[in-house]
Amino acid sequence: MPKLKTKSGAKKRFSLTGTGKVRMNHAKKRHGLSKRTQKMKRKARGTRIMSATDAKIVLRNFLVNA
């Protein structure tokens, strides 16, 4: 059986922390920012840790070599 490849789109979107959790960017920061409140834009800065349920799916299906 050949080696499994990591999805290249997932490599760009997710990264792993030292303890193995999945780090992701906040959503809703690409366009239409004039309609969002300043509070929402401020809270969506930086990265966040993905929920355990979603992280399990991402690790199993998309980051197979991580």
Backbone as CSV, one residue per row, in Angstrom:
resi,resn,N_x,N_y,N_z,CA_x,CA_y,CA_z,C_x,C_y,C_z
1,MET,0.848,-1.187,0.000,0.000,0.000,0.000,0.893,1.250,0.000
2,PRO,0.603,2.235,-0.858,1.456,3.425,-0.917,1.282,4.316,0.309
3,LYS,2.247,5.207,0.480,2.162,6.148,1.587,0.988,7.095,1.364
4,LEU,0.347,7.504,2.460,-0.751,8.455,2.375,-0.192,9.861,2.327
5,LYS,-0.739,10.680,1.472,-0.283,12.060,1.359,-1.181,12.973,2.182
6,THR,-0.572,13.998,2.775,-1.324,15.027,3.465,-1.987,15.919,2.431
7,LYS,-3.230,16.317,2.675,-3.917,17.225,1.758,-3.213,18.577,1.779
8,SER,-2.829,19.071,0.600,-2.042,20.301,0.554,-2.854,21.516,0.996
9,GLY,-4.179,21.476,0.814,-5.007,22.579,1.295,-5.041,22.625,2.810
10,ALA,-5.026,21.474,3.442,-5.051,21.406,4.906,-3.724,21.872,5.499
11,LYS,-2.619,21.635,4.793,-1.313,22.088,5.274,-1.288,23.608,5.426
12,LYS,-2.003,24.290,4.528,-2.006,25.750,4.544,-2.972,26.312,5.591
13,ARG,-3.975,25.538,5.960,-5.019,26.056,6.848,-4.848,25.686,8.309
14,PHE,-4.236,24.556,8.587,-4.131,24.070,9.961,-2.676,23.839,10.334
15,SER,-2.391,23.970,11.631,-1.081,23.591,12.138,-1.289,22.926,13.488
16,LEU,-0.299,22.205,13.941,-0.407,21.490,15.208,0.364,22.210,16.296
17,THR,-0.170,22.164,17.511,0.541,22.706,18.662,1.515,21.647,19.164
18,GLY,2.286,21.994,20.149,3.237,21.049,20.712,2.576,19.855,21.364
19,THR,1.357,20.048,21.867,0.643,18.952,22.527,-0.240,18.173,21.562
20,GLY,-0.220,18.545,20.261,-0.968,17.791,19.272,-2.351,18.321,18.963
21,LYS,-2.702,19.483,19.506,-3.998,20.070,19.181,-3.908,20.769,17.829
22,VAL,-5.056,20.984,17.202,-5.083,21.599,15.880,-5.366,23.089,16.025
23,ARG,-4.490,23.904,15.453,-4.650,25.354,15.475,-5.223,25.796,14.131
24,MET,-6.166,26.748,14.169,-6.817,27.213,12.946,-7.023,28.719,12.999
25,ASN,-7.286,29.312,11.848,-7.587,30.737,11.787,-9.068,30.963,12.048
26,HIS,-9.392,32.169,12.501,-10.789,32.523,12.701,-11.486,32.696,11.360
27,ALA,-12.774,32.468,11.341,-13.568,32.653,10.131,-14.078,34.090,10.047
28,LYS,-14.640,34.431,8.899,-15.315,35.717,8.674,-14.383,36.921,8.733
29,LYS,-13.149,36.762,8.234,-12.217,37.885,8.223,-11.699,38.208,6.830
30,ARG,-12.283,37.652,5.777,-11.752,37.814,4.430,-12.370,38.986,3.682
31,HIS,-13.672,39.134,3.745,-14.333,40.201,2.991,-15.594,40.603,3.730
32,GLY,-16.188,41.724,3.322,-17.393,42.213,3.991,-17.120,42.692,5.394
33,LEU,-15.926,43.232,5.631,-15.563,43.615,6.992,-16.249,44.905,7.441
34,SER,-16.744,45.680,6.502,-17.395,46.932,6.897,-18.698,46.676,7.635
35,LYS,-19.328,45.538,7.380,-20.586,45.232,8.065,-20.382,44.582,9.427
36,ARG,-19.188,44.130,9.725,-18.921,43.481,11.010,-18.599,44.525,12.080
37,THR,-18.973,44.221,13.298,-18.682,45.155,14.381,-17.199,45.124,14.700
38,GLN,-16.712,46.207,15.293,-15.298,46.290,15.660,-14.952,45.214,16.686
39,LYS,-15.892,44.936,17.580,-15.687,43.911,18.598,-15.484,42.539,17.960
40,MET,-16.293,42.232,16.941,-16.183,40.934,16.277,-14.845,40.807,15.566
41,LYS,-14.431,41.882,14.877,-13.159,41.848,14.152,-11.979,41.709,15.109
42,ARG,-12.074,42.348,16.263,-11.013,42.282,17.265,-10.910,40.871,17.842
43,LYS,-12.053,40.256,18.122,-12.055,38.909,18.705,-11.598,37.850,17.711
44,ALA,-11.723,38.140,16.411,-11.359,37.166,15.387,-9.896,37.268,14.961
45,ARG,-9.090,38.049,15.663,-7.672,38.161,15.329,-6.928,36.900,15.718
46,GLY,-5.838,36.645,15.037,-4.963,35.547,15.431,-5.546,34.182,15.130
47,THR,-5.173,33.208,15.945,-5.607,31.831,15.727,-6.362,31.323,16.939
48,ARG,-6.965,30.150,16.777,-7.670,29.520,17.890,-7.464,28.017,17.817
49,ILE,-7.780,27.338,18.892,-7.675,25.885,18.949,-9.003,25.295,18.489
50,MET,-8.934,24.354,17.582,-10.135,23.720,17.045,-10.761,22.817,18.110
51,SER,-12.077,22.688,18.060,-12.765,21.817,19.007,-12.299,20.370,18.806
52,ALA,-12.360,19.592,19.849,-11.829,18.227,19.822,-12.516,17.362,18.774
53,THR,-13.822,17.530,18.612,-14.561,16.725,17.636,-14.119,17.028,16.213
54,ASP,-13.995,18.310,15.887,-13.566,18.691,14.539,-12.099,18.343,14.314
55,ALA,-11.288,18.490,15.353,-9.861,18.192,15.235,-9.640,16.718,14.913
56,LYS,-10.460,15.857,15.483,-10.355,14.429,15.219,-10.577,14.132,13.741
57,ILE,-11.568,14.800,13.144,-11.872,14.611,11.726,-10.728,15.123,10.857
58,VAL,-10.214,16.297,11.189,-9.138,16.903,10.405,-7.879,16.032,10.484
59,LEU,-7.535,15.571,11.656,-6.329,14.750,11.815,-6.459,13.429,11.077
60,ARG,-7.618,12.814,11.132,-7.794,11.498,10.506,-7.826,11.582,8.982
61,ASN,-8.517,12.603,8.451,-8.752,12.650,7.019,-7.802,13.541,6.232
62,PHE,-7.282,14.586,6.851,-6.543,15.566,6.071,-5.077,15.693,6.471
63,LEU,-4.757,15.519,7.718,-3.373,15.644,8.166,-2.839,14.278,8.563
64,VAL,-2.871,13.353,7.636,-2.551,11.965,7.948,-1.093,11.751,8.321
65,ASN,-0.175,12.602,7.827,1.239,12.432,8.133,1.682,13.283,9.318
66,ALA,0.770,14.025,9.918,1.152,14.910,11.015,1.302,14.149,12.309
